[in-house]
Amino acid sequence: MTLIMMRQMQDNQAGIIRTVKASGEMGRRIRDMGLVPGAEIKIRGRAPLYDPVALRVMGFTLTLRNDEADFIEVEVQ
């Protein structure tokens, strides 16, 4: 198992969120979207310029900017 930041994940790669390193308003916003430690995610795709990233979490798809994805550490296989 390897720990990487969400921005480094490839399309169709899955993993489990281990930590959210953001604090304050950004940390609360990320957690409110369901991106919490233990949540399983899968990268669905990226915009043409690689920002934002689309991912599946808890049965829904959401998009996240790369500057937000830099605060999320994911365990991948």
Secondary structure, 3 states (H helix, E strand, C coil): CEEEEHHHCCCCCEEEEEEECCCHHHHHHHHHCCCCCCCEEEEEEECCCCCCEEEEECCEEEEECHHHHCCEEEEEC
